[in-house]
Amino acid sequence: MSRDRIRARKPTTDVDRWTVGTVERTDSRDGNAVFEVRSDEGESVELVATAAIGKLVEKRLDLEVGESPVGARVWYRKRGG
């Protein structure tokens, strides 16, 4: 299964290949983490990553225990993009 790339911190390399957006919703599906993100240009995109990557992103967002990542800024790349 192809998975997308998502980061909680601004990338330091190939910055022009990443899009910045805001998390609108999170979910899980088939053992994967699903993030719905809205880009600064207003495009809504669904990103699918492994559950481990989803947990890592949430950890790096420095959220309080039980706090939702909704509203957090992330950087992402759709698979093949």
PDB file with one MODEL, atoms N, CA, C and O in Angstrom:
MODEL        1
ATOM      1  N   MET A   1       0.836  -1.178   0.000  1.00  0.00           N
ATOM      2  CA  MET A   1       0.000   0.000   0.000  1.00  0.00           C
ATOM      3  C   MET A   1       0.885   1.247   0.000  1.00  0.00           C
ATOM      4  O   MET A   1       1.843   1.334   0.768  1.00  0.00           O
ATOM      5  N   SER A   2       0.569   2.182  -0.839  1.00  0.00           N
ATOM      6  CA  SER A   2       1.294   3.452  -0.881  1.00  0.00           C
ATOM      7  C   SER A   2       0.846   4.323   0.282  1.00  0.00           C
ATOM      8  O   SER A   2      -0.344   4.425   0.581  1.00  0.00           O
ATOM      9  N   ARG A   3       1.813   4.943   0.928  1.00  0.00           N
ATOM     10  CA  ARG A   3       1.483   5.829   2.040  1.00  0.00           C
ATOM     11  C   ARG A   3       2.066   7.204   1.762  1.00  0.00           C
ATOM     12  O   ARG A   3       3.055   7.355   1.044  1.00  0.00           O
ATOM     13  N   ASP A   4       1.423   8.196   2.352  1.00  0.00           N
ATOM     14  CA  ASP A   4       1.839   9.575   2.164  1.00  0.00           C
ATOM     15  C   ASP A   4       2.886   9.947   3.205  1.00  0.00           C
ATOM     16  O   ASP A   4       3.132   9.191   4.144  1.00  0.00           O
ATOM     17  N   ARG A   5       3.494  11.098   3.037  1.00  0.00           N
ATOM     18  CA  ARG A   5       4.498  11.602   3.983  1.00  0.00           C
ATOM     19  C   ARG A   5       3.888  12.756   4.757  1.00  0.00           C
ATOM     20  O   ARG A   5       3.230  13.620   4.179  1.00  0.00           O
ATOM     21  N   ILE A   6       4.106  12.769   6.065  1.00  0.00           N
ATOM     22  CA  ILE A   6       3.615  13.854   6.906  1.00  0.00           C
ATOM     23  C   ILE A   6       4.635  14.110   8.000  1.00  0.00           C
ATOM     24  O   ILE A   6       5.201  13.176   8.568  1.00  0.00           O
ATOM     25  N   ARG A   7       4.865  15.385   8.292  1.00  0.00           N
ATOM     26  CA  ARG A   7       5.854  15.779   9.293  1.00  0.00           C
ATOM     27  C   ARG A   7       5.261  16.833  10.216  1.00  0.00           C
ATOM     28  O   ARG A   7       4.441  17.650   9.797  1.00  0.00           O
ATOM     29  N   ALA A   8       5.680  16.805  11.469  1.00  0.00           N
ATOM     30  CA  ALA A   8       5.237  17.793  12.444  1.00  0.00           C
ATOM     31  C   ALA A   8       6.150  19.011  12.464  1.00  0.00           C
ATOM     32  O   ALA A   8       5.778  20.067  12.977  1.00  0.00           O
ATOM     33  N   ARG A   9       7.340  18.861  11.907  1.00  0.00           N
ATOM     34  CA  ARG A   9       8.311  19.956  11.889  1.00  0.00           C
ATOM     35  C   ARG A   9       8.673  20.309  10.453  1.00  0.00           C
ATOM     36  O   ARG A   9       8.640  19.463   9.560  1.00  0.00           O
ATOM     37  N   LYS A  10       9.015  21.558  10.253  1.00  0.00           N
ATOM     38  CA  LYS A  10       9.379  22.026   8.916  1.00  0.00           C
ATOM     39  C   LYS A  10      10.595  21.242   8.411  1.00  0.00           C
ATOM     40  O   LYS A  10      11.593  21.121   9.122  1.00  0.00           O
ATOM     41  N   PRO A  11      10.513  20.712   7.188  1.00  0.00           N
ATOM     42  CA  PRO A  11      11.650  19.972   6.648  1.00  0.00           C
ATOM     43  C   PRO A  11      12.841  20.897   6.404  1.00  0.00           C
ATOM     44  O   PRO A  11      12.678  22.091   6.152  1.00  0.00           O
ATOM     45  N   THR A  12      14.024  20.327   6.485  1.00  0.00           N
ATOM     46  CA  THR A  12      15.240  21.118   6.268  1.00  0.00           C
ATOM     47  C   THR A  12      15.836  20.885   4.890  1.00  0.00           C
ATOM     48  O   THR A  12      16.696  21.650   4.453  1.00  0.00           O
ATOM     49  N   THR A  13      15.394  19.841   4.196  1.00  0.00           N
ATOM     50  CA  THR A  13      15.868  19.574   2.845  1.00  0.00           C
ATOM     51  C   THR A  13      14.677  19.455   1.904  1.00  0.00           C
ATOM     52  O   THR A  13      13.579  19.088   2.323  1.00  0.00           O
ATOM     53  N   ASP A  14      14.897  19.763   0.651  1.00  0.00           N
ATOM     54  CA  ASP A  14      13.841  19.689  -0.368  1.00  0.00           C
ATOM     55  C   ASP A  14      12.561  20.393   0.074  1.00  0.00           C
ATOM     56  O   ASP A  14      11.458  19.891  -0.143  1.00  0.00           O
ATOM     57  N   VAL A  15      12.718  21.551   0.691  1.00  0.00           N
ATOM     58  CA  VAL A  15      11.584  22.293   1.253  1.00  0.00           C
ATOM     59  C   VAL A  15      10.516  22.565   0.202  1.00  0.00           C
ATOM     60  O   VAL A  15       9.327  22.556   0.522  1.00  0.00           O
ATOM     61  N   ASP A  16      10.911  22.804  -1.038  1.00  0.00           N
ATOM     62  CA  ASP A  16       9.949  23.120  -2.094  1.00  0.00           C
ATOM     63  C   ASP A  16       9.089  21.917  -2.499  1.00  0.00           C
ATOM     64  O   ASP A  16       8.111  22.083  -3.228  1.00  0.00           O
ATOM     65  N   ARG A  17       9.431  20.731  -2.046  1.00  0.00           N
ATOM     66  CA  ARG A  17       8.650  19.535  -2.381  1.00  0.00           C
ATOM     67  C   ARG A  17       7.542  19.263  -1.363  1.00  0.00           C
ATOM     68  O   ARG A  17       6.728  18.362  -1.564  1.00  0.00           O
ATOM     69  N   TRP A  18       7.504  20.035  -0.273  1.00  0.00           N
ATOM     70  CA  TRP A  18       6.535  19.825   0.795  1.00  0.00           C
ATOM     71  C   TRP A  18       5.470  20.910   0.759  1.00  0.00           C
ATOM     72  O   TRP A  18       5.738  22.037   0.341  1.00  0.00           O
ATOM     73  N   THR A  19       4.275  20.576   1.192  1.00  0.00           N
ATOM     74  CA  THR A  19       3.172  21.521   1.300  1.00  0.00           C
ATOM     75  C   THR A  19       2.845  21.674   2.780  1.00  0.00           C
ATOM     76  O   THR A  19       2.843  20.697   3.529  1.00  0.00           O
ATOM     77  N   VAL A  20       2.572  22.895   3.188  1.00  0.00           N
ATOM     78  CA  VAL A  20       2.196  23.131   4.592  1.00  0.00           C
ATOM     79  C   VAL A  20       0.678  23.187   4.687  1.00  0.00           C
ATOM     80  O   VAL A  20       0.004  23.706   3.797  1.00  0.00           O
ATOM     81  N   GLY A  21       0.153  22.645   5.780  1.00  0.00           N
ATOM     82  CA  GLY A  21      -1.288  22.650   5.963  1.00  0.00           C
ATOM     83  C   GLY A  21      -1.662  22.534   7.421  1.00  0.00           C
ATOM     84  O   GLY A  21      -0.802  22.460   8.298  1.00  0.00           O
ATOM     85  N   THR A  22      -2.956  22.519   7.667  1.00  0.00           N
ATOM     86  CA  THR A  22      -3.511  22.450   9.011  1.00  0.00           C
ATOM     87  C   THR A  22      -4.355  21.186   9.135  1.00  0.00           C
ATOM     88  O   THR A  22      -5.196  20.906   8.281  1.00  0.00           O
ATOM     89  N   VAL A  23      -4.128  20.434  10.192  1.00  0.00           N
ATOM     90  CA  VAL A  23      -4.899  19.212  10.421  1.00  0.00           C
ATOM     91  C   VAL A  23      -6.345  19.583  10.716  1.00  0.00           C
ATOM     92  O   VAL A  23      -6.620  20.401  11.593  1.00  0.00           O
ATOM     93  N   GLU A  24      -7.264  18.975   9.974  1.00  0.00           N
ATOM     94  CA  GLU A  24      -8.692  19.211  10.191  1.00  0.00           C
ATOM     95  C   GLU A  24      -9.372  18.036  10.884  1.00  0.00           C
ATOM     96  O   GLU A  24     -10.371  18.210  11.582  1.00  0.00           O
ATOM     97  N   ARG A  25      -8.820  16.834  10.684  1.00  0.00           N
ATOM     98  CA  ARG A  25      -9.448  15.642  11.252  1.00  0.00           C
ATOM     99  C   ARG A  25      -8.422  14.528  11.252  1.00  0.00           C
ATOM    100  O   ARG A  25      -7.559  14.470  10.377  1.00  0.00           O
ATOM    101  N   THR A  26      -8.516  13.637  12.239  1.00  0.00           N
ATOM    102  CA  THR A  26      -7.686  12.433  12.252  1.00  0.00           C
ATOM    103  C   THR A  26      -8.588  11.224  12.454  1.00  0.00           C
ATOM    104  O   THR A  26      -9.676  11.320  13.021  1.00  0.00           O
ATOM    105  N   ASP A  27      -8.109  10.101  11.980  1.00  0.00           N
ATOM    106  CA  ASP A  27      -8.871   8.864  12.092  1.00  0.00           C
ATOM    107  C   ASP A  27      -7.893   7.706  11.933  1.00  0.00           C
ATOM    108  O   ASP A  27      -6.697   7.925  11.741  1.00  0.00           O
ATOM    109  N   SER A  28      -8.386   6.498  12.011  1.00  0.00           N
ATOM    110  CA  SER A  28      -7.571   5.334  11.689  1.00  0.00           C
ATOM    111  C   SER A  28      -8.388   4.439  10.772  1.00  0.00           C
ATOM    112  O   SER A  28      -9.614   4.372  10.863  1.00  0.00           O
ATOM    113  N   ARG A  29      -7.682   3.761   9.895  1.00  0.00           N
ATOM    114  CA  ARG A  29      -8.346   2.892   8.928  1.00  0.00           C
ATOM    115  C   ARG A  29      -7.392   1.750   8.580  1.00  0.00           C
ATOM    116  O   ARG A  29      -6.250   1.988   8.186  1.00  0.00           O
ATOM    117  N   ASP A  30      -7.850   0.545   8.723  1.00  0.00           N
ATOM    118  CA  ASP A  30      -7.066  -0.641   8.367  1.00  0.00           C
ATOM    119  C   ASP A  30      -5.682  -0.631   9.017  1.00  0.00           C
ATOM    120  O   ASP A  30      -4.703  -1.045   8.397  1.00  0.00           O
ATOM    121  N   GLY A  31      -5.599  -0.163  10.258  1.00  0.00           N
ATOM    122  CA  GLY A  31      -4.335  -0.136  10.977  1.00  0.00           C
ATOM    123  C   GLY A  31      -3.428   1.020  10.605  1.00  0.00           C
ATOM    124  O   GLY A  31      -2.279   1.065  11.043  1.00  0.00           O
ATOM    125  N   ASN A  32      -3.922   1.960   9.802  1.00  0.00           N
ATOM    126  CA  ASN A  32      -3.151   3.133   9.392  1.00  0.00           C
ATOM    127  C   ASN A  32      -3.717   4.400  10.020  1.00  0.00           C
ATOM    128  O   ASN A  32      -4.890   4.455  10.391  1.00  0.00           O
ATOM    129  N   ALA A  33      -2.872   5.410  10.133  1.00  0.00           N
ATOM    130  CA  ALA A  33      -3.309   6.725  10.593  1.00  0.00           C
ATOM    131  C   ALA A  33      -3.780   7.531   9.384  1.00  0.00           C
ATOM    132  O   ALA A  33      -3.126   7.536   8.341  1.00  0.00           O
ATOM    133  N   VAL A  34      -4.903   8.202   9.527  1.00  0.00           N
ATOM    134  CA  VAL A  34      -5.453   9.024   8.444  1.00  0.00           C
ATOM    135  C   VAL A  34      -5.566  10.453   8.958  1.00  0.00           C
ATOM    136  O   VAL A  34      -6.173  10.710   9.997  1.00  0.00           O
ATOM    137  N   PHE A  35      -4.969  11.377   8.209  1.00  0.00           N
ATOM    138  CA  PHE A  35      -5.028  12.805   8.538  1.00  0.00           C
ATOM    139  C   PHE A  35      -5.730  13.518   7.392  1.00  0.00           C
ATOM    140  O   PHE A  35      -5.361  13.341   6.231  1.00  0.00           O
ATOM    141  N   GLU A  36      -6.736  14.319   7.709  1.00  0.00           N
ATOM    142  CA  GLU A  36      -7.316  15.209   6.707  1.00  0.00           C
ATOM    143  C   GLU A  36      -6.695  16.580   6.962  1.00  0.00           C
ATOM    144  O   GLU A  36      -6.811  17.137   8.053  1.00  0.00           O
ATOM    145  N   VAL A  37      -6.036  17.107   5.938  1.00  0.00           N
ATOM    146  CA  VAL A  37      -5.273  18.346   6.075  1.00  0.00           C
ATOM    147  C   VAL A  37      -5.745  19.340   5.027  1.00  0.00           C
ATOM    148  O   VAL A  37      -6.013  18.969   3.885  1.00  0.00           O
ATOM    149  N   ARG A  38      -5.847  20.607   5.419  1.00  0.00           N
ATOM    150  CA  ARG A  38      -6.188  21.675   4.478  1.00  0.00           C
ATOM    151  C   ARG A  38      -4.948  22.519   4.250  1.00  0.00           C
ATOM    152  O   ARG A  38      -4.355  23.044   5.192  1.00  0.00           O
ATOM    153  N   SER A  39      -4.560  22.642   2.981  1.00  0.00           N
ATOM    154  CA  SER A  39      -3.387  23.437   2.632  1.00  0.00           C
ATOM    155  C   SER A  39      -3.688  24.920   2.790  1.00  0.00           C
ATOM    156  O   SER A  39      -4.848  25.309   2.924  1.00  0.00           O
ATOM    157  N   ASP A  40      -2.660  25.740   2.774  1.00  0.00           N
ATOM    158  CA  ASP A  40      -2.841  27.190   2.864  1.00  0.00           C
ATOM    159  C   ASP A  40      -3.619  27.722   1.663  1.00  0.00           C
ATOM    160  O   ASP A  40      -4.218  28.795   1.736  1.00  0.00           O
ATOM    161  N   GLU A  41      -3.612  26.980   0.565  1.00  0.00           N
ATOM    162  CA  GLU A  41      -4.350  27.381  -0.646  1.00  0.00           C
ATOM    163  C   GLU A  41      -5.806  26.941  -0.586  1.00  0.00           C
ATOM    164  O   GLU A  41      -6.577  27.234  -1.500  1.00  0.00           O
ATOM    165  N   GLY A  42      -6.195  26.234   0.489  1.00  0.00           N
ATOM    166  CA  GLY A  42      -7.581  25.830   0.661  1.00  0.00           C
ATOM    167  C   GLY A  42      -7.906  24.432   0.170  1.00  0.00           C
ATOM    168  O   GLY A  42      -9.058  24.007   0.257  1.00  0.00           O
ATOM    169  N   GLU A  43      -6.926  23.708  -0.341  1.00  0.00           N
ATOM    170  CA  GLU A  43      -7.156  22.352  -0.831  1.00  0.00           C
ATOM    171  C   GLU A  43      -7.193  21.379   0.349  1.00  0.00           C
ATOM    172  O   GLU A  43      -6.310  21.401   1.206  1.00  0.00           O
ATOM    173  N   SER A  44      -8.213  20.532   0.385  1.00  0.00           N
ATOM    174  CA  SER A  44      -8.317  19.511   1.420  1.00  0.00           C
ATOM    175  C   SER A  44      -7.766  18.209   0.861  1.00  0.00           C
ATOM    176  O   SER A  44      -8.106  17.808  -0.252  1.00  0.00           O
ATOM    177  N   VAL A  45      -6.907  17.545   1.645  1.00  0.00           N
ATOM    178  CA  VAL A  45      -6.284  16.313   1.185  1.00  0.00           C
ATOM    179  C   VAL A  45      -6.292  15.299   2.324  1.00  0.00           C
ATOM    180  O   VAL A  45      -6.099  15.651   3.487  1.00  0.00           O
ATOM    181  N   GLU A  46      -6.518  14.044   1.973  1.00  0.00           N
ATOM    182  CA  GLU A  46      -6.474  12.960   2.948  1.00  0.00           C
ATOM    183  C   GLU A  46      -5.126  12.264   2.826  1.00  0.00           C
ATOM    184  O   GLU A  46      -4.732  11.835   1.742  1.00  0.00           O
ATOM    185  N   LEU A  47      -4.426  12.157   3.945  1.00  0.00           N
ATOM    186  CA  LEU A  47      -3.112  11.537   3.982  1.00  0.00           C
ATOM    187  C   LEU A  47      -3.192  10.248   4.779  1.00  0.00           C
ATOM    188  O   LEU A  47      -3.779  10.221   5.860  1.00  0.00           O
ATOM    189  N   VAL A  48      -2.607   9.181   4.252  1.00  0.00           N
ATOM    190  CA  VAL A  48      -2.583   7.896   4.931  1.00  0.00           C
ATOM    191  C   VAL A  48      -1.128   7.553   5.240  1.00  0.00           C
ATOM    192  O   VAL A  48      -0.279   7.518   4.350  1.00  0.00           O
ATOM    193  N   ALA A  49      -0.861   7.301   6.525  1.00  0.00           N
ATOM    194  CA  ALA A  49       0.487   6.941   6.978  1.00  0.00           C
ATOM    195  C   ALA A  49       0.367   5.741   7.915  1.00  0.00           C
ATOM    196  O   ALA A  49      -0.727   5.418   8.378  1.00  0.00           O
ATOM    197  N   THR A  50       1.479   5.092   8.187  1.00  0.00           N
ATOM    198  CA  THR A  50       1.429   3.981   9.136  1.00  0.00           C
ATOM    199  C   THR A  50       1.014   4.511  10.510  1.00  0.00           C
ATOM    200  O   THR A  50       1.170   5.696  10.804  1.00  0.00           O
ATOM    201  N   ALA A  51       0.491   3.628  11.331  1.00  0.00           N
ATOM    202  CA  ALA A  51       0.095   4.029  12.686  1.00  0.00           C
ATOM    203  C   ALA A  51       1.295   4.563  13.458  1.00  0.00           C
ATOM    204  O   ALA A  51       1.160   5.513  14.231  1.00  0.00           O
ATOM    205  N   ALA A  52       2.473   3.962  13.258  1.00  0.00           N
ATOM    206  CA  ALA A  52       3.683   4.419  13.956  1.00  0.00           C
ATOM    207  C   ALA A  52       4.042   5.842  13.555  1.00  0.00           C
ATOM    208  O   ALA A  52       4.420   6.643  14.410  1.00  0.00           O
ATOM    209  N   ILE A  53       3.933   6.168  12.279  1.00  0.00           N
ATOM    210  CA  ILE A  53       4.223   7.534  11.813  1.00  0.00           C
ATOM    211  C   ILE A  53       3.184   8.492  12.367  1.00  0.00           C
ATOM    212  O   ILE A  53       3.526   9.605  12.766  1.00  0.00           O
ATOM    213  N   GLY A  54       1.922   8.085  12.399  1.00  0.00           N
ATOM    214  CA  GLY A  54       0.872   8.926  12.978  1.00  0.00           C
ATOM    215  C   GLY A  54       1.167   9.271  14.427  1.00  0.00           C
ATOM    216  O   GLY A  54       1.018  10.422  14.837  1.00  0.00           O
ATOM    217  N   LYS A  55       1.588   8.271  15.211  1.00  0.00           N
ATOM    218  CA  LYS A  55       1.932   8.514  16.613  1.00  0.00           C
ATOM    219  C   LYS A  55       3.152   9.416  16.737  1.00  0.00           C
ATOM    220  O   LYS A  55       3.196  10.285  17.607  1.00  0.00           O
ATOM    221  N   LEU A  56       4.143   9.214  15.870  1.00  0.00           N
ATOM    222  CA  LEU A  56       5.348  10.048  15.895  1.00  0.00           C
ATOM    223  C   LEU A  56       5.012  11.503  15.589  1.00  0.00           C
ATOM    224  O   LEU A  56       5.508  12.410  16.257  1.00  0.00           O
ATOM    225  N   VAL A  57       4.175  11.729  14.586  1.00  0.00           N
ATOM    226  CA  VAL A  57       3.765  13.093  14.243  1.00  0.00           C
ATOM    227  C   VAL A  57       3.063  13.742  15.435  1.00  0.00           C
ATOM    228  O   VAL A  57       3.372  14.875  15.803  1.00  0.00           O
ATOM    229  N   GLU A  58       2.126  13.022  16.030  1.00  0.00           N
ATOM    230  CA  GLU A  58       1.406  13.587  17.177  1.00  0.00           C
ATOM    231  C   GLU A  58       2.353  13.862  18.344  1.00  0.00           C
ATOM    232  O   GLU A  58       2.198  14.870  19.033  1.00  0.00           O
ATOM    233  N   LYS A  59       3.319  12.993  18.577  1.00  0.00           N
ATOM    234  CA  LYS A  59       4.296  13.208  19.649  1.00  0.00           C
ATOM    235  C   LYS A  59       5.124  14.467  19.396  1.00  0.00           C
ATOM    236  O   LYS A  59       5.383  15.246  20.313  1.00  0.00           O
ATOM    237  N   ARG A  60       5.534  14.653  18.148  1.00  0.00           N
ATOM    238  CA  ARG A  60       6.372  15.808  17.808  1.00  0.00           C
ATOM    239  C   ARG A  60       5.596  17.120  17.756  1.00  0.00           C
ATOM    240  O   ARG A  60       6.199  18.193  17.715  1.00  0.00           O
ATOM    241  N   LEU A  61       4.289  17.047  17.758  1.00  0.00           N
ATOM    242  CA  LEU A  61       3.476  18.268  17.807  1.00  0.00           C
ATOM    243  C   LEU A  61       3.417  18.835  19.222  1.00  0.00           C
ATOM    244  O   LEU A  61       2.823  19.891  19.440  1.00  0.00           O
ATOM    245  N   ASP A  62       4.021  18.153  20.174  1.00  0.00           N
ATOM    246  CA  ASP A  62       4.049  18.588  21.574  1.00  0.00           C
ATOM    247  C   ASP A  62       2.650  18.856  22.118  1.00  0.00           C
ATOM    248  O   ASP A  62       2.398  19.896  22.726  1.00  0.00           O
ATOM    249  N   LEU A  63       1.748  17.913  21.893  1.00  0.00           N
ATOM    250  CA  LEU A  63       0.380  18.032  22.382  1.00  0.00           C
ATOM    251  C   LEU A  63       0.311  17.601  23.842  1.00  0.00           C
ATOM    252  O   LEU A  63       1.092  16.760  24.286  1.00  0.00           O
ATOM    253  N   GLU A  64      -0.610  18.171  24.570  1.00  0.00           N
ATOM    254  CA  GLU A  64      -0.876  17.732  25.937  1.00  0.00           C
ATOM    255  C   GLU A  64      -1.552  16.360  25.870  1.00  0.00           C
ATOM    256  O   GLU A  64      -2.126  16.004  24.841  1.00  0.00           O
ATOM    257  N   VAL A  65      -1.487  15.603  26.943  1.00  0.00           N
ATOM    258  CA  VAL A  65      -2.123  14.289  26.991  1.00  0.00           C
ATOM    259  C   VAL A  65      -3.608  14.435  26.675  1.00  0.00           C
ATOM    260  O   VAL A  65      -4.313  15.219  27.310  1.00  0.00           O
ATOM    261  N   GLY A  66      -4.072  13.676  25.692  1.00  0.00           N
ATOM    262  CA  GLY A  66      -5.474  13.717  25.304  1.00  0.00           C
ATOM    263  C   GLY A  66      -5.841  14.850  24.360  1.00  0.00           C
ATOM    264  O   GLY A  66      -6.977  14.905  23.887  1.00  0.00           O
ATOM    265  N   GLU A  67      -4.905  15.763  24.069  1.00  0.00           N
ATOM    266  CA  GLU A  67      -5.185  16.887  23.181  1.00  0.00           C
ATOM    267  C   GLU A  67      -5.213  16.418  21.727  1.00  0.00           C
ATOM    268  O   GLU A  67      -4.398  15.593  21.313  1.00  0.00           O
ATOM    269  N   SER A  68      -6.132  16.939  20.983  1.00  0.00           N
ATOM    270  CA  SER A  68      -6.293  16.590  19.579  1.00  0.00           C
ATOM    271  C   SER A  68      -5.292  17.364  18.713  1.00  0.00           C
ATOM    272  O   SER A  68      -4.980  18.517  19.009  1.00  0.00           O
ATOM    273  N   PRO A  69      -4.789  16.734  17.647  1.00  0.00           N
ATOM    274  CA  PRO A  69      -3.910  17.446  16.728  1.00  0.00           C
ATOM    275  C   PRO A  69      -4.656  18.379  15.764  1.00  0.00           C
ATOM    276  O   PRO A  69      -4.028  19.069  14.960  1.00  0.00           O
ATOM    277  N   VAL A  70      -5.986  18.402  15.844  1.00  0.00           N
ATOM    278  CA  VAL A  70      -6.773  19.278  14.972  1.00  0.00           C
ATOM    279  C   VAL A  70      -6.347  20.722  15.212  1.00  0.00           C
ATOM    280  O   VAL A  70      -6.291  21.188  16.350  1.00  0.00           O
ATOM    281  N   GLY A  71      -6.048  21.418  14.123  1.00  0.00           N
ATOM    282  CA  GLY A  71      -5.604  22.803  14.192  1.00  0.00           C
ATOM    283  C   GLY A  71      -4.089  22.950  14.135  1.00  0.00           C
ATOM    284  O   GLY A  71      -3.581  24.062  13.994  1.00  0.00           O
ATOM    285  N   ALA A  72      -3.363  21.840  14.243  1.00  0.00           N
ATOM    286  CA  ALA A  72      -1.895  21.890  14.223  1.00  0.00           C
ATOM    287  C   ALA A  72      -1.372  22.028  12.796  1.00  0.00           C
ATOM    288  O   ALA A  72      -1.989  21.539  11.849  1.00  0.00           O
ATOM    289  N   ARG A  73      -0.236  22.695  12.653  1.00  0.00           N
ATOM    290  CA  ARG A  73       0.433  22.856  11.353  1.00  0.00           C
ATOM    291  C   ARG A  73       1.307  21.645  11.091  1.00  0.00           C
ATOM    292  O   ARG A  73       2.026  21.187  11.979  1.00  0.00           O
ATOM    293  N   VAL A  74       1.246  21.129   9.879  1.00  0.00           N
ATOM    294  CA  VAL A  74       2.072  20.005   9.459  1.00  0.00           C
ATOM    295  C   VAL A  74       2.571  20.240   8.041  1.00  0.00           C
ATOM    296  O   VAL A  74       2.056  21.099   7.325  1.00  0.00           O
ATOM    297  N   TRP A  75       3.566  19.480   7.648  1.00  0.00           N
ATOM    298  CA  TRP A  75       4.098  19.508   6.294  1.00  0.00           C
ATOM    299  C   TRP A  75       3.836  18.138   5.700  1.00  0.00           C
ATOM    300  O   TRP A  75       3.983  17.130   6.390  1.00  0.00           O
ATOM    301  N   TYR A  76       3.449  18.082   4.433  1.00  0.00           N
ATOM    302  CA  TYR A  76       3.083  16.795   3.845  1.00  0.00           C
ATOM    303  C   TYR A  76       3.444  16.719   2.367  1.00  0.00           C
ATOM    304  O   TYR A  76       3.659  17.722   1.685  1.00  0.00           O
ATOM    305  N   ARG A  77       3.496  15.447   1.906  1.00  0.00           N
ATOM    306  CA  ARG A  77       3.661  15.125   0.482  1.00  0.00           C
ATOM    307  C   ARG A  77       2.777  13.938   0.173  1.00  0.00           C
ATOM    308  O   ARG A  77       2.853  12.908   0.843  1.00  0.00           O
ATOM    309  N   LYS A  78       1.938  14.078  -0.840  1.00  0.00           N
ATOM    310  CA  LYS A  78       1.146  12.938  -1.297  1.00  0.00           C
ATOM    311  C   LYS A  78       2.081  11.975  -1.998  1.00  0.00           C
ATOM    312  O   LYS A  78       3.044  12.391  -2.642  1.00  0.00           O
ATOM    313  N   ARG A  79       1.801  10.699  -1.874  1.00  0.00           N
ATOM    314  CA  ARG A  79       2.617   9.662  -2.517  1.00  0.00           C
ATOM    315  C   ARG A  79       2.717   9.956  -4.015  1.00  0.00           C
ATOM    316  O   ARG A  79       1.712  10.200  -4.683  1.00  0.00           O
ATOM    317  N   GLY A  80       3.925   9.927  -4.517  1.00  0.00           N
ATOM    318  CA  GLY A  80       4.136  10.201  -5.931  1.00  0.00           C
ATOM    319  C   GLY A  80       4.248  11.670  -6.237  1.00  0.00           C
ATOM    320  O   GLY A  80       4.543  12.037  -7.374  1.00  0.00           O
ATOM    321  N   GLY A  81       4.018  12.536  -5.248  1.00  0.00           N
ATOM    322  CA  GLY A  81       4.065  13.973  -5.449  1.00  0.00           C
ATOM    323  C   GLY A  81       5.337  14.471  -4.970  1.00  0.00           C
ATOM    324  O   GLY A  81       5.597  15.673  -5.041  1.00  0.00           O
TER     325      GLY A  81
ENDMDL
END
